[in-house]
Amino acid sequence: MNSKNIPYQTIDWTSVPRTEHKGETGVAYWQTIQFEGLRIRLVEYSKGYVADHWCRKGHIVHCLEGEFVSEMESGEKSVLTKGMTYVVTDELSSHRSVTKDGVKLMIIDGDFLKFVAE
């Protein structure tokens, strides 16, 4: 079997360790599953979380609980609430997450989101 193939499996998120990542303010907790070329994370941002960097990586971000603002370095902002998703390819935006009351997200990224020039 090719190493990029992912056989059928379930993920029990309660058994996936949490890692802590400090923001500019607040804390992010990640539970990460890594496959070749694919990363799946459950991420929780604490109340008052502001990311400590502008990210240019592509993601699929789905809001599971709460609300957050996706800020663009250009000044644009998008509010995402439970049930909403954003998608972006690598290098097509410079964004960061901010939340007032905390949020729980599923974030998927990987090689399939790499920028392809025409």
N, CA, C and O atoms as CSV, one atom per row, in Angstrom:
chain,resi,resn,atom,element,x,y,z
A,1,MET,N,N,0.848,-1.177,0.000
A,1,MET,CA,C,0.000,0.000,0.000
A,1,MET,C,C,0.895,1.242,0.000
A,1,MET,O,O,1.924,1.260,0.675
A,2,ASN,N,N,0.516,2.268,-0.742
A,2,ASN,CA,C,1.228,3.532,-0.788
A,2,ASN,C,C,1.171,4.201,0.582
A,2,ASN,O,O,0.130,4.173,1.238
A,3,SER,N,N,2.271,4.799,1.018
A,3,SER,CA,C,2.326,5.422,2.351
A,3,SER,C,C,1.386,6.621,2.488
A,3,SER,O,O,1.098,7.044,3.607
A,4,LYS,N,N,0.906,7.172,1.378
A,4,LYS,CA,C,-0.035,8.294,1.446
A,4,LYS,C,C,-1.478,7.833,1.591
A,4,LYS,O,O,-2.366,8.632,1.889
A,5,ASN,N,N,-1.712,6.523,1.375
A,5,ASN,CA,C,-3.053,5.986,1.556
A,5,ASN,C,C,-3.374,5.906,3.042
A,5,ASN,O,O,-2.532,5.529,3.857
A,6,ILE,N,N,-4.602,6.264,3.375
A,6,ILE,CA,C,-5.031,6.212,4.774
A,6,ILE,C,C,-6.111,5.148,4.885
A,6,ILE,O,O,-7.201,5.312,4.337
A,7,PRO,N,N,-5.821,4.060,5.585
A,7,PRO,CA,C,-6.837,3.022,5.728
A,7,PRO,C,C,-7.974,3.519,6.624
A,7,PRO,O,O,-7.795,4.440,7.422
A,8,TYR,N,N,-9.135,2.900,6.481
A,8,TYR,CA,C,-10.277,3.262,7.311
A,8,TYR,C,C,-9.893,3.148,8.783
A,8,TYR,O,O,-9.291,2.163,9.210
A,9,GLN,N,N,-10.248,4.163,9.538
A,9,GLN,CA,C,-9.996,4.150,10.971
A,9,GLN,C,C,-10.879,5.179,11.653
A,9,GLN,O,O,-11.360,6.118,11.019
A,10,THR,N,N,-11.086,5.002,12.923
A,10,THR,CA,C,-11.807,5.985,13.718
A,10,THR,C,C,-10.798,6.691,14.608
A,10,THR,O,O,-9.722,6.162,14.891
A,11,ILE,N,N,-11.155,7.881,15.042
A,11,ILE,CA,C,-10.282,8.644,15.935
A,11,ILE,C,C,-11.048,8.901,17.225
A,11,ILE,O,O,-12.104,9.532,17.216
A,12,ASP,N,N,-10.512,8.411,18.321
A,12,ASP,CA,C,-11.065,8.699,19.644
A,12,ASP,C,C,-10.286,9.887,20.190
A,12,ASP,O,O,-9.202,9.729,20.752
A,13,TRP,N,N,-10.849,11.074,20.018
A,13,TRP,CA,C,-10.135,12.299,20.393
A,13,TRP,C,C,-9.814,12.352,21.880
A,13,TRP,O,O,-8.899,13.069,22.284
A,14,THR,N,N,-10.551,11.604,22.706
A,14,THR,CA,C,-10.262,11.613,24.150
A,14,THR,C,C,-8.922,10.942,24.449
A,14,THR,O,O,-8.364,11.136,25.529
A,15,SER,N,N,-8.401,10.155,23.506
A,15,SER,CA,C,-7.117,9.489,23.728
A,15,SER,C,C,-5.950,10.209,23.040
A,15,SER,O,O,-4.808,9.760,23.135
A,16,VAL,N,N,-6.229,11.316,22.352
A,16,VAL,CA,C,-5.170,12.067,21.659
A,16,VAL,C,C,-4.637,13.138,22.609
A,16,VAL,O,O,-5.412,13.968,23.085
A,17,PRO,N,N,-3.336,13.141,22.896
A,17,PRO,CA,C,-2.765,14.116,23.833
A,17,PRO,C,C,-2.979,15.563,23.379
A,17,PRO,O,O,-3.003,15.858,22.184
A,18,ARG,N,N,-3.133,16.450,24.355
A,18,ARG,CA,C,-3.268,17.891,24.092
A,18,ARG,C,C,-1.927,18.564,24.291
A,18,ARG,O,O,-1.213,18.284,25.254
A,19,THR,N,N,-1.591,19.455,23.372
A,19,THR,CA,C,-0.392,20.279,23.536
A,19,THR,C,C,-0.826,21.722,23.679
A,19,THR,O,O,-1.854,22.124,23.133
A,20,GLU,N,N,-0.061,22.490,24.399
A,20,GLU,CA,C,-0.392,23.887,24.686
A,20,GLU,C,C,0.480,24.817,23.850
A,20,GLU,O,O,1.691,24.628,23.740
A,21,HIS,N,N,-0.166,25.833,23.259
A,21,HIS,CA,C,0.538,26.810,22.428
A,21,HIS,C,C,0.069,28.196,22.848
A,21,HIS,O,O,-1.096,28.552,22.671
A,22,LYS,N,N,0.988,28.970,23.405
A,22,LYS,CA,C,0.629,30.303,23.882
A,22,LYS,C,C,0.389,31.243,22.715
A,22,LYS,O,O,1.113,31.218,21.720
A,23,GLY,N,N,-0.637,32.073,22.849
A,23,GLY,CA,C,-0.913,33.101,21.867
A,23,GLY,C,C,-0.304,34.417,22.315
A,23,GLY,O,O,0.377,34.480,23.338
A,24,GLU,N,N,-0.552,35.465,21.546
A,24,GLU,CA,C,-0.177,36.808,21.983
A,24,GLU,C,C,-0.849,37.058,23.330
A,24,GLU,O,O,-0.242,37.592,24.258
A,25,THR,N,N,-2.130,36.654,23.415
A,25,THR,CA,C,-2.836,36.540,24.685
A,25,THR,C,C,-3.599,35.223,24.631
A,25,THR,O,O,-3.970,34.768,23.549
A,26,GLY,N,N,-3.830,34.622,25.754
A,26,GLY,CA,C,-4.557,33.363,25.812
A,26,GLY,C,C,-3.713,32.178,25.364
A,26,GLY,O,O,-2.516,32.295,25.101
A,27,VAL,N,N,-4.386,31.030,25.287
A,27,VAL,CA,C,-3.702,29.773,24.992
A,27,VAL,C,C,-4.520,28.962,23.992
A,27,VAL,O,O,-5.750,28.983,24.016
A,28,ALA,N,N,-3.817,28.246,23.112
A,28,ALA,CA,C,-4.451,27.291,22.209
A,28,ALA,C,C,-4.052,25.888,22.659
A,28,ALA,O,O,-2.897,25.638,23.003
A,29,TYR,N,N,-5.020,24.981,22.652
A,29,TYR,CA,C,-4.765,23.578,22.962
A,29,TYR,C,C,-5.034,22.772,21.699
A,29,TYR,O,O,-6.121,22.846,21.127
A,30,TRP,N,N,-4.039,22.003,21.268
A,30,TRP,CA,C,-4.145,21.223,20.043
A,30,TRP,C,C,-4.159,19.740,20.371
A,30,TRP,O,O,-3.416,19.275,21.237
A,31,GLN,N,N,-5.006,19.006,19.676
A,31,GLN,CA,C,-4.936,17.551,19.621
A,31,GLN,C,C,-4.715,17.243,18.149
A,31,GLN,O,O,-5.535,17.605,17.305
A,32,THR,N,N,-3.611,16.577,17.841
A,32,THR,CA,C,-3.166,16.456,16.454
A,32,THR,C,C,-3.015,15.003,16.021
A,32,THR,O,O,-2.428,14.179,16.723
A,33,ILE,N,N,-3.563,14.716,14.844
A,33,ILE,CA,C,-3.336,13.445,14.161
A,33,ILE,C,C,-2.571,13.785,12.884
A,33,ILE,O,O,-3.015,14.619,12.095
A,34,GLN,N,N,-1.424,13.140,12.683
A,34,GLN,CA,C,-0.574,13.444,11.532
A,34,GLN,C,C,-0.454,12.230,10.625
A,34,GLN,O,O,-0.088,11.143,11.071
A,35,PHE,N,N,-0.764,12.423,9.359
A,35,PHE,CA,C,-0.537,11.438,8.316
A,35,PHE,C,C,0.454,12.061,7.333
A,35,PHE,O,O,0.735,13.257,7.417
A,36,GLU,N,N,0.980,11.273,6.413
A,36,GLU,CA,C,1.862,11.851,5.408
A,36,GLU,C,C,1.060,12.828,4.547
A,36,GLU,O,O,0.108,12.438,3.871
A,37,GLY,N,N,1.460,14.108,4.581
A,37,GLY,CA,C,0.812,15.125,3.762
A,37,GLY,C,C,-0.543,15.591,4.263
A,37,GLY,O,O,-1.243,16.310,3.549
A,38,LEU,N,N,-0.936,15.199,5.480
A,38,LEU,CA,C,-2.247,15.580,6.025
A,38,LEU,C,C,-2.171,15.685,7.536
A,38,LEU,O,O,-1.680,14.781,8.212
A,39,ARG,N,N,-2.668,16.808,8.063
A,39,ARG,CA,C,-2.744,17.012,9.509
A,39,ARG,C,C,-4.185,17.350,9.865
A,39,ARG,O,O,-4.806,18.204,9.232
A,40,ILE,N,N,-4.713,16.672,10.885
A,40,ILE,CA,C,-6.066,16.929,11.384
A,40,ILE,C,C,-5.925,17.306,12.850
A,40,ILE,O,O,-5.280,16.601,13.626
A,41,ARG,N,N,-6.544,18.440,13.224
A,41,ARG,CA,C,-6.431,18.894,14.615
A,41,ARG,C,C,-7.785,19.295,15.184
A,41,ARG,O,O,-8.616,19.878,14.488
A,42,LEU,N,N,-7.995,18.977,16.450
A,42,LEU,CA,C,-9.032,19.631,17.239
A,42,LEU,C,C,-8.290,20.705,18.010
A,42,LEU,O,O,-7.306,20.423,18.694
A,43,VAL,N,N,-8.763,21.933,17.899
A,43,VAL,CA,C,-8.077,23.066,18.523
A,43,VAL,C,C,-9.077,23.845,19.367
A,43,VAL,O,O,-10.179,24.159,18.916
A,44,GLU,N,N,-8.682,24.148,20.585
A,44,GLU,CA,C,-9.485,25.000,21.456
A,44,GLU,C,C,-8.680,26.244,21.783
A,44,GLU,O,O,-7.528,26.163,22.210
A,45,TYR,N,N,-9.304,27.400,21.575
A,45,TYR,CA,C,-8.701,28.667,21.971
A,45,TYR,C,C,-9.382,29.128,23.246
A,45,TYR,O,O,-10.608,29.084,23.352
A,46,SER,N,N,-8.593,29.567,24.212
A,46,SER,CA,C,-9.132,30.051,25.479
A,46,SER,C,C,-9.816,31.403,25.288
A,46,SER,O,O,-9.678,32.041,24.244
A,47,LYS,N,N,-10.544,31.822,26.296
A,47,LYS,CA,C,-11.115,33.176,26.293
A,47,LYS,C,C,-9.983,34.170,26.097
A,47,LYS,O,O,-8.908,34.015,26.677
A,48,GLY,N,N,-10.220,35.187,25.285
A,48,GLY,CA,C,-9.232,36.236,25.071
A,48,GLY,C,C,-8.045,35.833,24.219
A,48,GLY,O,O,-7.009,36.499,24.249
A,49,TYR,N,N,-8.175,34.756,23.458
A,49,TYR,CA,C,-7.052,34.295,22.640
A,49,TYR,C,C,-6.845,35.191,21.425
A,49,TYR,O,O,-7.794,35.544,20.724
A,50,VAL,N,N,-5.589,35.548,21.192
A,50,VAL,CA,C,-5.152,36.229,19.966
A,50,VAL,C,C,-3.898,35.483,19.501
A,50,VAL,O,O,-2.937,35.350,20.258
A,51,ALA,N,N,-3.908,35.003,18.273
A,51,ALA,CA,C,-2.750,34.275,17.738
A,51,ALA,C,C,-1.511,35.157,17.794
A,51,ALA,O,O,-1.600,36.376,17.643
A,52,ASP,N,N,-0.367,34.543,18.008
A,52,ASP,CA,C,0.885,35.285,18.152
A,52,ASP,C,C,1.616,35.492,16.829
A,52,ASP,O,O,2.758,35.952,16.825
A,53,HIS,N,N,0.976,35.161,15.702
A,53,HIS,CA,C,1.631,35.324,14.401
A,53,HIS,C,C,0.572,35.414,13.301
A,53,HIS,O,O,-0.581,35.028,13.492
A,54,TRP,N,N,0.990,35.929,12.157
A,54,TRP,CA,C,0.166,35.919,10.945
A,54,TRP,C,C,0.518,34.664,10.191
A,54,TRP,O,O,1.689,34.422,9.898
A,55,CYS,N,N,-0.469,33.868,9.874
A,55,CYS,CA,C,-0.260,32.568,9.234
A,55,CYS,C,C,-0.538,32.678,7.740
A,55,CYS,O,O,-1.511,33.310,7.330
A,56,ARG,N,N,0.317,32.062,6.927
A,56,ARG,CA,C,0.127,32.035,5.473
A,56,ARG,C,C,-0.165,30.619,4.985
A,56,ARG,O,O,-0.234,30.372,3.781
A,57,LYS,N,N,-0.337,29.697,5.922
A,57,LYS,CA,C,-0.609,28.302,5.578
A,57,LYS,C,C,-2.069,28.134,5.184
A,57,LYS,O,O,-2.945,28.824,5.706
A,58,GLY,N,N,-2.325,27.224,4.269
A,58,GLY,CA,C,-3.693,26.903,3.896
A,58,GLY,C,C,-4.349,26.005,4.926
A,58,GLY,O,O,-3.687,25.172,5.545
A,59,HIS,N,N,-5.643,26.173,5.107
A,59,HIS,CA,C,-6.389,25.375,6.089
A,59,HIS,C,C,-7.822,25.186,5.614
A,59,HIS,O,O,-8.328,25.943,4.786
A,60,ILE,N,N,-8.455,24.169,6.151
A,60,ILE,CA,C,-9.905,24.077,6.223
A,60,ILE,C,C,-10.193,24.190,7.711
A,60,ILE,O,O,-9.752,23.348,8.493
A,61,VAL,N,N,-10.929,25.223,8.109
A,61,VAL,CA,C,-11.218,25.462,9.521
A,61,VAL,C,C,-12.725,25.421,9.711
A,61,VAL,O,O,-13.459,26.194,9.096
A,62,HIS,N,N,-13.178,24.514,10.565
A,62,HIS,CA,C,-14.606,24.366,10.841
A,62,HIS,C,C,-14.850,24.656,12.320
A,62,HIS,O,O,-14.205,24.074,13.193
A,63,CYS,N,N,-15.788,25.564,12.589
A,63,CYS,CA,C,-16.116,25.959,13.953
A,63,CYS,C,C,-17.110,24.963,14.554
A,63,CYS,O,O,-18.242,24.843,14.085
A,64,LEU,N,N,-16.674,24.254,15.593
A,64,LEU,CA,C,-17.501,23.262,16.266
A,64,LEU,C,C,-18.335,23.862,17.398
A,64,LEU,O,O,-19.485,23.477,17.609
A,65,GLU,N,N,-17.737,24.812,18.121
A,65,GLU,CA,C,-18.406,25.467,19.250
A,65,GLU,C,C,-17.856,26.878,19.385
A,65,GLU,O,O,-16.667,27.112,19.167
A,66,GLY,N,N,-18.728,27.819,19.745
A,66,GLY,CA,C,-18.278,29.171,20.015
A,66,GLY,C,C,-18.210,30.038,18.770
A,66,GLY,O,O,-18.899,29.796,17.779
A,67,GLU,N,N,-17.363,31.053,18.847
A,67,GLU,CA,C,-17.232,32.056,17.788
A,67,GLU,C,C,-15.817,32.599,17.788
A,67,GLU,O,O,-15.198,32.753,18.841
A,68,PHE,N,N,-15.308,32.890,16.592
A,68,PHE,CA,C,-14.003,33.533,16.494
A,68,PHE,C,C,-13.975,34.446,15.282
A,68,PHE,O,O,-14.828,34.371,14.398
A,69,VAL,N,N,-12.976,35.306,15.266
A,69,VAL,CA,C,-12.763,36.220,14.158
A,69,VAL,C,C,-11.486,35.785,13.449
A,69,VAL,O,O,-10.447,35.585,14.077
A,70,SER,N,N,-11.581,35.644,12.132
A,70,SER,CA,C,-10.406,35.407,11.314
A,70,SER,C,C,-10.010,36.771,10.762
A,70,SER,O,O,-10.692,37.327,9.901
A,71,GLU,N,N,-8.899,37.302,11.267
A,71,GLU,CA,C,-8.408,38.617,10.837
A,71,GLU,C,C,-7.384,38.432,9.730
A,71,GLU,O,O,-6.531,37.547,9.797
A,72,MET,N,N,-7.477,39.268,8.720
A,72,MET,CA,C,-6.474,39.295,7.663
A,72,MET,C,C,-5.502,40.438,7.958
A,72,MET,O,O,-5.897,41.468,8.504
A,73,GLU,N,N,-4.267,40.258,7.607
A,73,GLU,CA,C,-3.267,41.302,7.816
A,73,GLU,C,C,-3.664,42.581,7.076
A,73,GLU,O,O,-3.260,43.676,7.465
A,74,SER,N,N,-4.454,42.441,6.012
A,74,SER,CA,C,-4.925,43.585,5.227
A,74,SER,C,C,-5.986,44.408,5.967
A,74,SER,O,O,-6.327,45.513,5.547
A,75,GLY,N,N,-6.507,43.854,7.079
A,75,GLY,CA,C,-7.528,44.564,7.849
A,75,GLY,C,C,-8.924,43.967,7.737
A,75,GLY,O,O,-9.799,44.281,8.543
A,76,GLU,N,N,-9.141,43.106,6.742
A,76,GLU,CA,C,-10.440,42.441,6.609
A,76,GLU,C,C,-10.654,41.487,7.774
A,76,GLU,O,O,-9.698,40.959,8.342
A,77,LYS,N,N,-11.927,41.270,8.127
A,77,LYS,CA,C,-12.261,40.349,9.212
A,77,LYS,C,C,-13.478,39.530,8.819
A,77,LYS,O,O,-14.391,40.027,8.160
A,78,SER,N,N,-13.480,38.255,9.236
A,78,SER,CA,C,-14.634,37.382,9.055
A,78,SER,C,C,-14.976,36.786,10.407
A,78,SER,O,O,-14.101,36.279,11.109
A,79,VAL,N,N,-16.243,36.846,10.770
A,79,VAL,CA,C,-16.707,36.222,12.004
A,79,VAL,C,C,-17.249,34.844,11.639
A,79,VAL,O,O,-18.098,34.712,10.757
A,80,LEU,N,N,-16.754,33.830,12.319
A,80,LEU,CA,C,-17.234,32.465,12.113
A,80,LEU,C,C,-17.845,31.956,13.407
A,80,LEU,O,O,-17.266,32.102,14.484
A,81,THR,N,N,-19.021,31.356,13.285
A,81,THR,CA,C,-19.735,30.804,14.420
A,81,THR,C,C,-19.944,29.312,14.204
A,81,THR,O,O,-19.637,28.784,13.136
A,82,LYS,N,N,-20.460,28.646,15.208
A,82,LYS,CA,C,-20.705,27.205,15.157
A,82,LYS,C,C,-21.367,26.818,13.838
A,82,LYS,O,O,-22.381,27.392,13.441
A,83,GLY,N,N,-20.769,25.832,13.168
A,83,GLY,CA,C,-21.307,25.334,11.911
A,83,GLY,C,C,-20.727,25.990,10.674
A,83,GLY,O,O,-21.016,25.556,9.559
A,84,MET,N,N,-19.905,27.038,10.843
A,84,MET,CA,C,-19.303,27.725,9.696
A,84,MET,C,C,-17.882,27.213,9.452
A,84,MET,O,O,-17.220,26.702,10.356
A,85,THR,N,N,-17.436,27.365,8.202
A,85,THR,CA,C,-16.127,26.872,7.776
A,85,THR,C,C,-15.459,27.909,6.885
A,85,THR,O,O,-16.130,28.610,6.128
A,86,TYR,N,N,-14.129,28.007,6.977
A,86,TYR,CA,C,-13.411,28.731,5.925
A,86,TYR,C,C,-12.353,27.822,5.331
A,86,TYR,O,O,-11.870,26.889,5.972
A,87,VAL,N,N,-12.002,28.124,4.075
A,87,VAL,CA,C,-11.015,27.356,3.325
A,87,VAL,C,C,-10.089,28.341,2.638
A,87,VAL,O,O,-10.548,29.341,2.085
A,88,VAL,N,N,-8.783,28.070,2.665
A,88,VAL,CA,C,-7.822,28.910,1.953
A,88,VAL,C,C,-6.601,28.072,1.585
A,88,VAL,O,O,-6.183,27.202,2.349
A,89,THR,N,N,-6.036,28.340,0.416
A,89,THR,CA,C,-4.817,27.694,-0.061
A,89,THR,C,C,-3.604,28.377,0.561
A,89,THR,O,O,-3.662,29.557,0.906
A,90,ASP,N,N,-2.499,27.633,0.706
A,90,ASP,CA,C,-1.235,28.201,1.181
A,90,ASP,C,C,-0.911,29.482,0.413
A,90,ASP,O,O,-1.152,29.568,-0.791
A,91,GLU,N,N,-0.373,30.458,1.103
A,91,GLU,CA,C,0.156,31.699,0.528
A,91,GLU,C,C,-0.893,32.654,-0.047
A,91,GLU,O,O,-0.522,33.669,-0.635
A,92,LEU,N,N,-2.195,32.363,0.102
A,92,LEU,CA,C,-3.208,33.255,-0.470
A,92,LEU,C,C,-3.793,34.237,0.532
A,92,LEU,O,O,-4.611,35.082,0.167
A,93,SER,N,N,-3.388,34.136,1.780
A,93,SER,CA,C,-3.797,35.132,2.765
A,93,SER,C,C,-2.809,35.106,3.914
A,93,SER,O,O,-2.084,34.133,4.115
A,94,SER,N,N,-2.798,36.187,4.655
A,94,SER,CA,C,-2.044,36.262,5.895
A,94,SER,C,C,-3.094,36.503,6.966
A,94,SER,O,O,-3.646,37.599,7.062
A,95,HIS,N,N,-3.374,35.481,7.773
A,95,HIS,CA,C,-4.518,35.504,8.676
A,95,HIS,C,C,-4.108,35.087,10.091
A,95,HIS,O,O,-3.065,34.469,10.306
A,96,ARG,N,N,-4.971,35.452,11.049
A,96,ARG,CA,C,-4.799,34.976,12.420
A,96,ARG,C,C,-6.169,34.897,13.076
A,96,ARG,O,O,-7.118,35.554,12.648
A,97,SER,N,N,-6.255,34.080,14.125
A,97,SER,CA,C,-7.523,33.881,14.819
A,97,SER,C,C,-7.547,34.663,16.126
A,97,SER,O,O,-6.541,34.793,16.824
A,98,VAL,N,N,-8.736,35.178,16.429
A,98,VAL,CA,C,-8.979,35.933,17.658
A,98,VAL,C,C,-10.331,35.487,18.206
A,98,VAL,O,O,-11.291,35.355,17.447
A,99,THR,N,N,-10.417,35.252,19.519
A,99,THR,CA,C,-11.710,34.940,20.110
A,99,THR,C,C,-11.859,35.624,21.460
A,99,THR,O,O,-10.927,35.664,22.264
A,100,LYS,N,N,-13.019,36.147,21.685
A,100,LYS,CA,C,-13.326,36.812,22.962
A,100,LYS,C,C,-13.670,35.780,24.032
A,100,LYS,O,O,-13.143,35.835,25.143
A,101,ASP,N,N,-14.560,34.834,23.696
A,101,ASP,CA,C,-15.104,33.914,24.696
A,101,ASP,C,C,-14.616,32.478,24.578
A,101,ASP,O,O,-15.078,31.612,25.320
A,102,GLY,N,N,-13.681,32.204,23.650
A,102,GLY,CA,C,-13.190,30.849,23.451
A,102,GLY,C,C,-13.930,30.175,22.313
A,102,GLY,O,O,-15.053,30.553,21.979
A,103,VAL,N,N,-13.292,29.169,21.718
A,103,VAL,CA,C,-13.862,28.482,20.563
A,103,VAL,C,C,-13.230,27.102,20.436
A,103,VAL,O,O,-12.110,26.877,20.892
A,104,LYS,N,N,-13.961,26.178,19.809
A,104,LYS,CA,C,-13.434,24.853,19.504
A,104,LYS,C,C,-13.548,24.649,18.000
A,104,LYS,O,O,-14.619,24.831,17.421
A,105,LEU,N,N,-12.437,24.269,17.371
A,105,LEU,CA,C,-12.348,24.154,15.918
A,105,LEU,C,C,-11.819,22.797,15.503
A,105,LEU,O,O,-11.103,22.143,16.261
A,106,MET,N,N,-12.174,22.373,14.292
A,106,MET,CA,C,-11.470,21.291,13.625
A,106,MET,C,C,-10.703,21.943,12.482
A,106,MET,O,O,-11.281,22.656,11.662
A,107,ILE,N,N,-9.411,21.697,12.435
A,107,ILE,CA,C,-8.549,22.303,11.417
A,107,ILE,C,C,-7.857,21.187,10.642
A,107,ILE,O,O,-7.224,20.305,11.222
A,108,ILE,N,N,-7.990,21.246,9.324
A,108,ILE,CA,C,-7.382,20.256,8.438
A,108,ILE,C,C,-6.473,20.996,7.471
A,108,ILE,O,O,-6.880,21.975,6.845
A,109,ASP,N,N,-5.246,20.523,7.357
A,109,ASP,CA,C,-4.342,21.117,6.372
A,109,ASP,C,C,-3.417,20.039,5.840
A,109,ASP,O,O,-3.306,18.950,6.404
A,110,GLY,N,N,-2.764,20.368,4.753
A,110,GLY,CA,C,-1.859,19.391,4.162
A,110,GLY,C,C,-1.468,19.743,2.748
A,110,GLY,O,O,-1.758,20.829,2.248
A,111,ASP,N,N,-0.806,18.804,2.124
A,111,ASP,CA,C,-0.246,19.022,0.788
A,111,ASP,C,C,-1.294,19.424,-0.250
A,111,ASP,O,O,-0.975,20.134,-1.204
A,112,PHE,N,N,-2.536,18.980,-0.074
A,112,PHE,CA,C,-3.587,19.285,-1.050
A,112,PHE,C,C,-3.931,20.776,-1.082
A,112,PHE,O,O,-4.647,21.218,-1.981
A,113,LEU,N,N,-3.439,21.553,-0.127
A,113,LEU,CA,C,-3.696,22.989,-0.082
A,113,LEU,C,C,-2.487,23.816,-0.531
A,113,LEU,O,O,-2.488,25.038,-0.388
A,114,LYS,N,N,-1.479,23.171,-1.062
A,114,LYS,CA,C,-0.293,23.901,-1.543
A,114,LYS,C,C,-0.676,24.793,-2.720
A,114,LYS,O,O,-1.500,24.432,-3.561
A,115,PHE,N,N,-0.054,25.963,-2.753
A,115,PHE,CA,C,-0.276,26.927,-3.831
A,115,PHE,C,C,0.275,26.360,-5.136
A,115,PHE,O,O,1.372,25.803,-5.167
A,116,VAL,N,N,-0.493,26.507,-6.206
A,116,VAL,CA,C,-0.067,26.075,-7.539
A,116,VAL,C,C,-0.142,27.286,-8.455
A,116,VAL,O,O,-1.222,27.828,-8.688
A,117,ALA,N,N,1.023,27.715,-8.983
A,117,ALA,CA,C,1.048,28.848,-9.905
A,117,ALA,C,C,0.542,28.416,-11.278
A,117,ALA,O,O,0.730,27.271,-11.690
A,118,GLU,N,N,-0.089,29.332,-11.966
A,118,GLU,CA,C,-0.603,29.007,-13.315
A,118,GLU,C,C,0.504,28.957,-14.326
A,118,GLU,O,O,0.252,28.700,-15.503
